[in-house]
Amino acid sequence: MRALRLILALVGALLTGAEPFAAQDLPPDPAMPDPAMLVADDVMLDTDNRLIARGNVEAFHDGRRLTAHKIVYDRATDRLEITGPLSLTEDEGETVVIADSASLDRDLVNGILRGARMVMQDQLQLAAHQMRRTDARVTELYKASVTSCRICETGRPPLWQIRARRMIHDSEKRRLYFYDAQLRVLDTPVLYLPRLRMPDGSVDRATGFLTPEFVNSTLLGSGVRVPYFIVLDDHRDLTVAPFWATDSRRIELRYRQAFRNGDIEINTALSDDDFNPRSTRGYLFATGRFGLPRDFFLRFDLELASDDTFLLDHGFSTKNRLRSGVSIERARRDEYIRLALDHFQSLRVNESDSTLPSIVADGEYTRRIFPSRLGGELSLTALAHSHYRTSSLRTDGPDFDIFADGHDVTRFTTEANWQRQWALSSGVLATVETGLALDHFEIAQIGVTARSQATEITPSAAVRLRWPLMKTTREGVAHVIEPVAQLAWSGGSNPDIPFEESTAVEFDEGNLFNISRFPSSGRRERGVSGAVGLSYARVSPEGWEGRLALGHVIRDERLLEPTGAPSFTRSSGLRDRRSDLLVAAQYRNQSGFVVTGRSLFDDVFDTTKAEARVSWQNARTDLGATYTWLPSDPAEQRPSTVSEWSFDGHHRFADNWTASAEWRYDAATDRSIQAGAGITYTNECVDITLSVSRRFTSSTILEPETNIGFIVGLRGFSAASRDKSFTRTCRK
């Protein structure tokens, strides 16, 4: 053992150039590099002062690990002559170099490797007739080949490779530079590039071309989209995507910038389309979010389009109303503040921006207090809302209301609510809630059908009882049943003002036990009402669970407007004294299968409104189907019945193949709305996607359209393309 220690000390001294015995008398110098370590079956010194190591040789120095069959270190030339096969690992295993033989300096940094192969980031493979390493930064490869495809010992060429007369890897800039390069597919040259620069696989953001997309559209024609990504600096980038087709020319821009306290993103495009009479069309979307002092956040959105169909024609968005706005808000445990200003632009055929509330302003302040003497929770709220129409009409147009098309409304609300809960001895949970609200309205350009201002005070009170019951079987299955009953009262009356903020009411489990189920305080439920509900849950330790909820509301009298019209719409389920029966259910199991449904049933158990969703999600499958049924209701701007199916999902049916599909079908008119399908082949080195879609929708401004897309992407040059499940294996 003593002789072995002396040999290792001598080897370390020879590799580092230090004097082994004199160094023992000096304290360690942190600026000095760590000594090298050498392990081998046989180590000897010859008469020429050369260190020779044979058999399972391993050398370690400054984070690098070298394995070889034989290493000869010449102290006079300060070089290592290495006989392979050899393997050099550095960067904590991120880069592996394999070669037949090499001549390196003692730091394993500079030198020449012959018959070298390099593996970077465990995905990109580089092979060369000769490799030269300089200053641990630059690696030059001559007669090089680069690919990320799995290469097996069958003699078959990789699916793709880049061959170059000379290639340089700059580890500091993390770039690959090719000279006289060829892109080969199955060893067949398809593209010659005199100069080429690409990231080395460890880069998150690098300037260069992104995956191109080939498109064939019955509207746009046949064309190609080639995005180019530009890194401006560490916190800014720009993507330029020109699109050239037989019937359309388009340029897209995306700008992103990150700040110390927030970020912004801007997306825009300009096009010249042969199928549209406008010479120039385009859109602009921008979003931003910034943190302000004292926990405030500033958010803004900008959405603009040149015409009603541009977004759909070019596939940027399916929105039919655009919203631009700015808001400042702060949310704390016992406080919420929000100020917002929004502008709306309609892209619908039957809507006019002048008669819609195009400018909307909102302000809200809510404070929670927990009084020690009174107990419970006291909530104080102040609200302000105003919406403005550009129209100055004082007459009513052809819509469902009776108010002037140019009227503007401003509302101020202050509200105080107190709530406290007790647990009774029988296990019943009792909740008492009471409140007082003041609403003031100012209406401009109202015409002759309503008042120009109104003020209403609304006192309210409610008592709610819950009785949760639970049972667990020997098998560990838990059953939970909870009946709930509530009695509520709300005073005052709804003023004779435009009915706008609560035109669409959703009656569901979320507002079943609210005193008022209107979404806005512009309208409130009045009088005495009762609500009953029953929920049941079954939870199995095997991983599946089922839930069922029932709800019903009863009032002392039907809720009417000052004009005598019902306050709730016909399809809301709350129009009569006795509401429709609310039924909601859900089932899920451990395999990822989920069924969710919600429906309203009237007195004769006919469906008033229904929706259902079925989904199945696991590691290889993500499928979903949705059905929606809504009756015709002019008060909710729905002149005809909606009965629609929607299917979407993808399934990985083989190791490298994934199929996707989507379909929207209008059962009321017995026609398809939209359909699409695609198939993707993915392995460790390539992504290939072929897709086809069809939009059947037609109107006075839209025409049906069919799109065929083809995308080919090379994997291995991105830090995000490391999904090992797609990697192929070599057959033995």
C-alpha positions in Angstrom: 0.0 0.0 0.0 2.8 2.4 0.8 4.4 1.8 -2.6 1.1 2.3 -4.3 0.6 5.7 -2.6 4.1 6.8 -3.7 3.4 5.8 -7.3 0.1 7.7 -7.3 1.7 10.8 -5.7 4.5 10.6 -8.3 1.9 10.3 -11.1 0.0 13.3 -9.8 3.2 15.3 -9.6 4.2 14.4 -13.1 0.8 15.3 -14.6 0.5 18.6 -12.8 4.2 19.7 -13.0 4.5 20.1 -9.2 7.4 19.0 -7.0 5.8 16.2 -4.9 8.1 16.4 -1.8 8.5 20.1 -1.6 4.8 20.7 -1.8 4.2 18.8 1.4 5.9 21.6 3.4 3.7 24.4 1.9 0.0 25.2 2.7 -2.4 24.5 -0.1 -2.9 27.3 -2.6 -6.6 27.7 -3.7 -5.5 29.3 -6.9 -3.5 26.2 -8.0 -5.5 23.6 -10.1 -6.4 20.3 -8.5 -3.8 17.5 -9.1 -4.5 14.9 -11.7 -5.4 11.3 -10.7 -4.5 8.2 -12.6 -5.7 4.6 -12.1 -4.5 1.7 -14.2 -3.7 -2.0 -14.0 0.0 -1.3 -14.7 2.0 1.9 -14.1 5.7 2.3 -14.7 8.4 4.9 -15.4 10.9 4.2 -18.2 14.5 5.4 -18.6 13.4 8.4 -20.7 11.4 9.8 -17.8 8.1 8.7 -19.4 5.1 7.5 -17.4 3.4 4.5 -19.0 0.0 3.3 -17.9 -1.6 0.2 -19.4 -4.9 -1.7 -18.9 -8.2 -0.1 -17.9 -6.6 3.3 -17.6 -8.6 6.2 -16.1 -7.4 9.7 -15.7 -9.2 12.5 -13.8 -8.4 16.2 -14.0 -10.5 19.4 -13.6 -13.8 17.7 -14.1 -12.7 15.6 -17.1 -12.5 11.9 -17.1 -10.5 9.9 -19.6 -10.5 6.2 -20.1 -8.2 4.4 -22.5 -6.2 1.2 -23.2 -2.8 2.9 -22.8 -1.5 6.4 -21.9 2.1 7.5 -22.3 3.0 10.8 -20.6 6.3 12.5 -21.8 7.5 15.0 -19.2 9.9 16.6 -21.8 7.2 17.5 -24.3 4.4 17.7 -21.7 2.1 15.6 -23.9 -0.1 12.5 -23.5 -0.1 9.9 -26.3 -3.2 7.9 -25.9 -4.0 4.5 -27.4 -7.7 3.7 -27.7 -10.4 3.0 -27.9 -10.6 6.0 -25.6 -13.4 8.0 -24.0 -13.3 11.6 -22.7 -16.2 12.9 -20.6 -16.5 16.5 -19.5 -19.1 19.1 -18.5 -20.5 16.7 -15.9 -21.4 14.1 -18.6 -23.0 16.6 -21.0 -20.2 16.0 -23.6 -18.6 12.6 -24.4 -15.8 12.1 -27.0 -14.8 8.7 -28.3 -11.7 8.2 -30.5 -9.3 5.6 -31.8 -6.2 7.5 -30.6 -5.2 10.9 -29.4 -2.4 13.3 -28.6 -3.3 15.7 -25.8 -1.7 18.0 -23.4 -1.6 17.1 -19.7 -4.8 19.1 -18.9 -6.7 16.9 -21.5 -7.7 20.2 -23.2 -5.6 20.8 -26.3 -4.6 18.2 -28.9 -5.7 16.0 -31.8 -8.0 13.1 -31.7 -8.2 10.6 -34.6 -11.3 8.7 -35.7 -13.2 10.8 -33.2 -16.9 10.8 -32.3 -18.6 13.3 -30.0 -21.9 13.0 -28.2 -23.4 16.3 -26.9 -26.3 16.7 -24.5 -26.9 12.9 -24.9 -28.6 13.6 -28.2 -26.4 15.2 -30.8 -23.7 12.9 -32.4 -20.7 14.3 -34.3 -18.2 12.1 -36.1 -15.0 13.2 -37.8 -11.8 11.8 -39.5 -9.8 14.1 -37.2 -10.7 16.4 -34.3 -8.6 19.2 -32.9 -9.2 20.7 -29.5 -8.0 24.2 -28.5 -8.1 26.0 -25.1 -11.0 23.8 -24.0 -13.3 26.1 -26.0 -13.0 25.4 -29.7 -13.2 22.0 -31.2 -12.5 21.6 -35.0 -13.7 18.6 -36.9 -12.5 17.7 -40.4 -14.6 15.6 -42.7 -17.4 15.7 -40.2 -20.9 14.3 -40.0 -23.6 15.4 -37.5 -26.9 13.8 -36.7 -29.2 13.2 -33.7 -30.5 9.9 -35.1 -29.8 6.6 -33.5 -27.0 4.9 -35.5 -27.0 1.1 -35.3 -24.4 -1.4 -36.5 -26.4 -2.5 -39.5 -24.6 -0.3 -42.0 -27.7 1.7 -42.8 -27.3 5.5 -43.0 -29.1 7.7 -40.5 -32.5 9.2 -41.4 -30.8 12.6 -41.8 -27.3 13.9 -41.3 -25.3 17.1 -42.0 -21.9 16.5 -43.6 -19.3 19.2 -43.8 -15.7 19.6 -45.0 -15.0 21.4 -41.7 -17.0 22.0 -38.6 -16.2 24.2 -35.5 -17.9 23.8 -32.1 -17.5 26.9 -29.8 -18.3 25.7 -26.3 -18.4 29.3 -24.9 -20.9 30.6 -27.5 -22.5 27.1 -27.6 -22.7 27.2 -31.4 -21.9 24.8 -34.3 -20.4 26.3 -37.5 -20.4 24.3 -40.7 -18.4 25.0 -43.9 -19.3 23.4 -47.2 -22.2 21.5 -45.6 -24.7 19.1 -47.1 -28.0 18.0 -45.7 -28.5 14.4 -46.5 -31.7 12.3 -46.1 -30.9 8.5 -46.1 -27.4 9.5 -47.4 -28.9 11.3 -50.4 -27.8 15.0 -50.7 -30.9 17.3 -50.7 -29.5 20.7 -49.8 -26.1 22.4 -50.1 -25.1 25.1 -47.7 -21.8 26.9 -48.0 -22.1 28.3 -44.4 -24.4 27.1 -41.6 -24.7 28.0 -38.0 -26.7 26.1 -35.4 -27.0 25.8 -31.6 -25.3 22.8 -30.0 -28.4 21.5 -28.1 -27.6 23.2 -24.8 -29.0 26.6 -25.8 -32.5 27.6 -24.8 -32.6 30.6 -27.2 -30.5 31.0 -30.3 -30.8 33.1 -33.4 -31.8 31.1 -36.5 -34.5 29.5 -38.6 -37.3 27.7 -36.9 -39.3 24.7 -38.3 -40.9 25.7 -41.7 -44.5 24.9 -42.4 -45.9 24.0 -45.8 -49.6 24.9 -46.3 -52.2 24.2 -49.0 -55.4 26.1 -48.5 -58.5 26.5 -50.7 -58.5 30.1 -49.5 -54.8 31.1 -49.2 -53.5 28.8 -51.9 -50.3 26.8 -51.7 -47.4 28.3 -49.8 -44.7 28.0 -47.1 -44.2 29.8 -43.8 -40.6 30.2 -42.7 -40.1 31.7 -39.2 -36.8 33.2 -38.2 -36.0 33.7 -34.5 -33.7 36.6 -33.5 -32.2 36.9 -30.0 -31.8 40.6 -29.3 -30.3 40.1 -25.8 -30.9 38.0 -22.7 -34.3 39.5 -22.1 -35.6 40.3 -25.6 -36.3 38.4 -28.8 -38.1 38.9 -32.1 -39.6 36.3 -34.4 -40.1 37.2 -38.1 -42.3 34.7 -40.1 -42.8 35.5 -43.8 -45.6 33.5 -45.5 -45.8 33.3 -49.3 -48.7 31.5 -51.0 -50.3 31.6 -54.4 -53.2 33.8 -53.2 -51.7 35.5 -50.1 -48.5 37.2 -49.0 -48.1 37.8 -45.3 -45.5 38.9 -42.8 -45.8 38.0 -39.1 -43.9 39.5 -36.2 -43.7 38.5 -32.5 -41.8 40.6 -30.0 -41.1 39.5 -26.4 -39.4 41.3 -23.7 -38.9 40.4 -20.0 -38.3 43.2 -17.5 -37.2 43.0 -13.9 -40.9 43.4 -12.7 -42.9 42.0 -15.7 -43.0 41.1 -19.4 -44.7 42.0 -22.6 -45.6 40.2 -25.8 -46.7 41.7 -29.1 -48.0 39.7 -32.1 -48.9 41.3 -35.4 -49.2 40.5 -39.0 -49.9 42.2 -42.3 -51.1 40.5 -45.5 -52.0 41.2 -49.1 -54.7 38.7 -50.1 -55.9 38.2 -53.7 -59.3 37.0 -52.4 -60.2 40.1 -50.4 -60.8 43.6 -51.9 -58.7 45.3 -49.2 -55.2 46.0 -50.3 -53.7 45.5 -46.8 -55.1 43.5 -43.9 -53.7 42.8 -40.5 -54.1 42.4 -36.8 -52.3 43.4 -33.6 -52.4 41.6 -30.3 -50.4 42.7 -27.3 -50.3 41.6 -23.6 -48.3 42.8 -20.6 -48.0 42.2 -16.9 -46.0 44.2 -14.4 -45.5 44.2 -10.7 -45.9 47.5 -9.0 -45.0 48.7 -5.5 -47.1 47.6 -2.6 -48.2 44.3 -4.2 -50.1 45.9 -7.1 -50.1 44.4 -10.6 -50.6 46.3 -13.9 -52.0 44.3 -16.8 -52.9 45.4 -20.3 -54.3 43.8 -23.4 -54.6 45.2 -26.9 -56.6 43.4 -29.6 -57.2 45.0 -33.0 -58.2 43.6 -36.4 -58.5 45.3 -39.8 -61.8 43.6 -40.7 -64.2 41.0 -39.4 -62.7 37.9 -41.1 -58.9 38.4 -41.1 -58.3 36.4 -37.9 -60.3 33.4 -39.2 -59.0 33.6 -42.8 -55.4 33.3 -41.6 -56.1 31.0 -38.6 -54.8 33.4 -35.9 -57.9 33.3 -33.6 -61.6 32.3 -33.5 -62.6 35.3 -31.4 -65.7 37.2 -32.6 -65.3 40.0 -30.1 -62.0 41.7 -29.3 -61.2 43.3 -26.0 -58.5 45.9 -25.3 -58.0 47.1 -21.8 -55.8 48.0 -18.9 -56.2 47.1 -15.2 -54.5 47.6 -11.9 -55.3 45.2 -9.1 -54.1 43.9 -5.8 -55.2 40.8 -4.0 -54.4 40.2 -0.4 -55.8 37.8 2.2 -58.3 40.3 3.5 -58.4 42.9 0.7 -59.0 43.2 -3.0 -58.7 46.3 -5.2 -59.2 46.5 -8.9 -59.5 49.4 -11.5 -60.1 48.5 -15.1 -60.9 50.2 -18.4 -61.8 48.1 -21.5 -62.8 48.7 -25.1 -64.7 46.1 -27.1 -64.8 45.6 -30.9 -67.4 43.2 -32.4 -66.6 41.0 -35.4 -70.1 39.5 -35.5 -72.2 40.1 -38.6 -75.4 41.2 -36.8 -73.7 43.5 -34.2 -72.9 47.2 -34.5 -70.0 48.6 -32.4 -71.9 51.9 -32.1 -74.9 50.4 -30.2 -72.8 48.0 -28.1 -71.2 49.1 -24.8 -67.8 49.6 -26.5 -66.1 51.4 -23.5 -66.5 49.9 -20.1 -64.9 51.1 -16.8 -64.9 49.2 -13.5 -63.7 49.8 -10.0 -63.9 47.5 -7.0 -62.7 47.6 -3.4 -63.4 44.7 -0.9 -62.3 44.4 2.6 -62.8 41.5 5.1 -62.9 42.2 8.8 -63.2 39.7 11.6 -64.8 41.5 14.6 -63.8 39.8 17.9 -67.0 40.7 19.8 -69.5 40.1 17.0 -67.6 37.1 15.6 -67.8 35.8 12.1 -66.7 37.7 9.0 -67.7 41.2 7.9 -67.2 42.1 4.2 -67.3 45.7 3.0 -67.5 46.3 -0.8 -67.6 49.4 -3.0 -68.2 49.1 -6.7 -68.3 51.5 -9.6 -69.3 50.5 -13.2 -69.9 52.6 -16.3 -70.4 51.7 -20.0 -70.6 54.0 -22.9 -72.0 53.7 -26.5 -70.7 55.8 -29.3 -74.3 55.9 -30.7 -76.4 58.9 -29.8 -79.7 57.3 -30.7 -82.6 57.9 -28.3 -84.8 55.3 -30.0 -84.9 51.5 -29.7 -83.8 49.3 -32.6 -84.7 45.7 -33.5 -83.5 44.0 -30.4 -85.0 42.2 -27.4 -85.0 45.2 -25.0 -87.2 48.3 -25.0 -84.5 50.9 -24.3 -82.8 53.4 -26.6 -79.8 52.1 -28.6 -77.6 55.0 -27.5 -78.1 54.9 -23.7 -75.1 54.9 -21.3 -75.2 53.6 -17.8 -73.2 54.4 -14.7 -73.7 52.4 -11.4 -72.3 52.9 -7.9 -72.7 50.2 -5.3 -71.8 50.0 -1.6 -72.5 46.8 0.3 -71.9 45.4 3.8 -72.3 41.7 4.5 -71.9 39.8 7.8 -71.7 36.0 8.0 -71.1 33.6 10.9 -71.2 29.8 11.3 -71.9 27.6 14.2 -71.5 23.8 14.7 -74.6 22.5 16.6 -74.4 19.5 18.9 -76.2 17.2 16.4 -73.4 17.9 13.8 -75.5 20.4 11.8 -73.6 23.4 10.5 -75.7 26.6 10.8 -74.8 29.8 8.9 -76.4 33.2 9.3 -75.9 35.9 6.7 -77.2 39.4 6.6 -76.3 42.5 4.5 -77.3 45.9 3.3 -76.6 47.3 -0.1 -77.0 50.7 -1.7 -77.2 51.0 -5.6 -77.3 54.2 -7.5 -77.8 54.5 -11.3 -77.2 57.3 -13.7 -78.6 56.8 -17.3 -77.9 59.1 -20.2 -79.8 59.2 -23.6 -82.5 57.0 -22.1 -85.3 58.2 -24.4 -88.8 58.1 -22.9 -89.0 54.5 -21.7 -87.2 54.7 -18.3 -85.9 56.9 -15.6 -82.6 58.8 -16.0 -81.5 58.0 -12.4 -82.5 55.7 -9.6 -81.4 54.7 -6.1 -82.3 51.5 -4.3 -81.5 50.2 -0.8 -81.5 46.4 -0.4 -81.5 44.7 3.0 -81.0 41.0 3.0 -80.8 38.0 5.4 -80.4 34.3 5.1 -80.2 31.2 7.3 -78.5 28.0 5.9 -78.3 24.6 7.5 -75.9 21.8 6.4 -75.8 18.3 7.8 -72.8 16.4 6.5 -73.0 12.6 7.1 -70.1 10.2 6.4 -69.7 6.5 6.5 -66.6 4.4 5.8 -66.9 0.6 5.0 -64.5 -2.1 5.9 -63.1 -2.0 2.4 -62.2 1.7 2.9 -65.0 3.1 0.7 -66.2 6.5 2.0 -69.8 7.7 1.5 -70.6 11.3 2.2 -74.2 12.7 2.1 -74.9 16.3 2.8 -78.5 17.8 2.7 -78.6 21.6 2.7 -81.6 24.0 3.2 -81.6 27.8 3.1 -84.3 30.4 3.8 -83.4 33.9 2.4 -85.1 37.3 2.2 -84.2 40.4 0.2 -86.0 43.7 0.4 -86.5 46.6 -2.0 -87.5 46.5 -5.7 -85.6 46.6 -9.0 -85.7 50.1 -10.5 -87.0 50.9 -14.0 -83.5 51.1 -15.7 -81.9 49.3 -18.7 -81.5 45.5 -18.0 -77.9 44.9 -19.5 -75.4 43.5 -17.0 -77.3 40.3 -16.1 -78.9 39.2 -19.4 -77.4 35.7 -19.2 -77.7 33.8 -15.8 -76.1 30.4 -15.2 -77.9 28.4 -12.6 -75.5 25.9 -11.2 -73.9 24.5 -8.0 -71.9 27.7 -7.6 -74.8 30.0 -7.0 -77.5 27.6 -5.8 -77.4 29.1 -2.2 -76.7 32.7 -3.2 -79.3 35.3 -1.9 -79.2 36.8 -5.5 -78.2 34.7 -8.5 -77.8 37.6 -10.9 -74.1 37.9 -11.9 -74.2 41.7 -11.4 -75.7 44.0 -8.7 -77.5 45.9 -11.5 -80.3 43.4 -10.7 -81.1 41.6 -7.5 -83.5 38.9 -6.5 -86.2 40.3 -4.2 -88.7 38.8 -1.7 -88.6 35.5 0.2 -87.0 32.4 -1.3 -85.9 29.0 -0.2 -83.2 26.7 -1.6 -82.7 23.0 -1.0 -79.9 20.8 -2.1 -78.5 17.3 -1.7 -75.0 16.1 -2.5 -73.6 12.6 -2.4 -70.0 11.5 -2.9 -68.6 8.0 -3.0 -64.8 7.7 -2.9 -63.1 4.4 -3.3 -59.5 3.6 -2.2 -59.1 1.8 -5.6 -59.0 5.2 -7.2 -62.5 5.9 -8.6 -65.1 8.3 -7.2 -68.6 9.4 -8.1 -70.5 12.6 -7.1 -74.1 13.7 -7.5 -75.7 17.1 -6.6 -79.4 18.1 -6.7 -80.8 21.6 -6.2 -84.1 23.5 -6.3 -85.2 27.1 -5.5 -88.7 28.2 -4.4 -89.9 31.8 -4.1 -92.9 33.4 -2.5 -93.8 35.0 -5.9 -92.5 35.3 -9.4 -89.8 37.9 -9.9 -90.9 40.6 -12.4 -89.5 43.8 -13.8 -91.2 47.2 -13.3 -92.5 46.8 -16.9 -94.2 43.4 -15.9 -91.7 41.3 -17.9 -90.0 38.4 -16.1 -86.6 39.3 -14.6 -85.0 35.9 -15.6 -84.8 34.6 -19.1 -86.7 31.6 -20.2 -83.7 29.3 -20.4 -82.1 30.4 -17.1 -84.2 27.8 -15.2 -85.2 30.6 -12.6 -88.1 32.3 -14.4 -91.0 30.9 -12.4 -91.8 30.7 -8.7 -90.4 27.2 -8.6 -87.0 26.8 -10.4 -86.0 24.0 -12.6 -84.4 21.0 -10.9 -80.6 21.3 -11.1 -78.8 17.9 -11.5 -75.0 17.6 -11.7 -72.9 14.5 -11.6 -69.3 13.4 -12.1 -67.5 10.0 -12.3 -63.7 9.5 -12.5 -61.5 6.4 -12.1 -57.8 5.7 -11.8 -57.3 5.1 -15.5 -58.0 8.8 -16.3 -61.6 8.4 -17.5 -63.9 11.3 -16.4 -67.6 11.9 -17.1 -69.1 15.2 -16.1 -72.7 16.4 -16.7 -75.0 19.2 -15.7 -78.7 19.8 -16.6 -81.8 21.6 -15.7 -85.3 19.9 -15.8 -88.7 21.6 -15.6 -91.8 20.4 -13.8 -92.6 17.6 -16.4 -88.9 16.6 -16.4 -88.2 18.0 -19.9 -84.7 19.3 -20.4 -84.3 23.1 -20.1 -80.5 23.2 -20.5 -77.8 20.5 -20.7 -74.1 20.0 -21.0 -71.8 17.0 -20.7 -68.2 16.2 -21.1 -66.4 12.8 -21.4 -62.6 12.6 -21.4 -59.9 10.0 -21.1 -56.4 11.0 -20.4 -53.3 8.9 -19.7 -49.6 8.8 -20.9 -50.6 7.8 -24.5 -54.1 9.1 -24.9 -55.9 12.4 -24.4 -59.5 12.2 -25.8 -62.5 14.4 -25.0 -66.1 14.8 -26.2 -68.5 17.6 -25.2 -72.2 18.0 -25.8 -74.1 21.3 -25.3 -77.9 21.8 -25.6 -79.4 25.3 -25.2 -83.0 26.2 -26.3 -83.7 29.2 -28.4 -84.0 32.4 -26.3 -84.1 35.9 -27.9 -83.5 37.4 -24.5 -80.1 35.8 -24.5 -79.5 36.8 -28.2 -80.0 33.1 -29.2 -82.7 33.0 -31.9 -82.4 29.3 -32.6 -81.7 26.1 -30.6 -78.1 25.1 -30.0 -77.3 21.4 -30.1 -73.6 20.8 -30.7 -71.1 18.0 -30.3 -67.4 18.7 -30.1 -64.7 16.0 -30.2 -60.9 16.5 -29.8 -57.9 14.5 -28.8 -54.8 12.6 -29.8 -53.6 9.0 -29.3 -50.1 7.6 -29.5 -51.0 4.3 -31.2 -47.3 3.2 -31.7 -43.9 4.1 -30.1 -43.3 6.8 -32.8 -46.7 7.5 -34.2 -49.4 9.9 -32.8 -52.8 10.6 -34.4 -55.0 13.6 -33.6 -58.5 14.7 -34.6 -61.1 17.2 -33.9 -64.8 17.6 -35.0 -67.6 20.1 -34.3 -71.0 19.0 -35.3 -74.3 21.0 -35.2 -77.0 18.5 -34.5 -79.7 21.2 -34.7 -79.0 21.8 -38.4 -77.5 18.4 -39.1 -74.2 19.8 -40.5 -70.5 19.8 -39.5 -69.0 23.1 -38.3 -65.3 22.2 -38.3 -63.3 19.0 -38.7 -59.6 18.1 -38.7 -57.2 15.2 -38.5 -53.4 14.8 -38.3 -50.7 12.2 -37.9 -47.2 12.8 -36.4 -44.1 10.7 -36.6 -41.6 11.4 -33.9 -38.3 9.8 -33.0 -35.1 11.0 -31.4 -34.1 13.1 -34.5 -37.1 14.2 -36.4 -40.7 15.4 -36.1 -43.0 15.0 -39.2 -46.6 16.2 -39.0 -49.2 16.0 -41.8 -52.6 17.6 -41.0 -55.8 18.5 -42.8 -58.7 20.6 -41.6 -62.0 21.8 -43.0 -64.1 24.8 -41.9 -67.6 24.3 -43.1 -69.0 27.6 -41.7 -70.3 30.0 -44.3 -71.9 33.4 -44.1 -72.2 36.6 -46.0 -68.5 37.4 -45.1 -67.0 33.9 -44.6 -66.5 31.0 -47.0 -65.7 27.3 -46.3 -62.0 26.5 -46.3 -59.8 23.4 -46.4 -56.2 23.5 -45.1 -53.5 20.9 -45.6 -50.3 21.4 -43.5 -47.0 19.6 -43.6 -44.2 20.3 -41.0 -40.8 18.7 -40.8 -38.6 19.5 -37.8 -35.1 18.2 -36.9 -34.6 17.3 -33.3 -31.4 17.5 -31.3 -30.5 21.2 -31.8 -32.9 22.4 -29.0 -32.6 22.1 -25.3 -36.3 21.2 -25.1 -36.2 18.1 -27.4 -35.1 15.4 -25.0 -38.2 13.2 -24.6 -36.5 9.8 -24.3 -39.8 7.8 -24.9 -39.5 8.5 -28.7 -35.9 7.2 -29.0 -35.6 4.1 -31.1 -33.5 1.1 -30.1 -31.1 -1.0 -32.2 -32.1 -4.6 -32.9 -29.6 -7.2 -32.0 
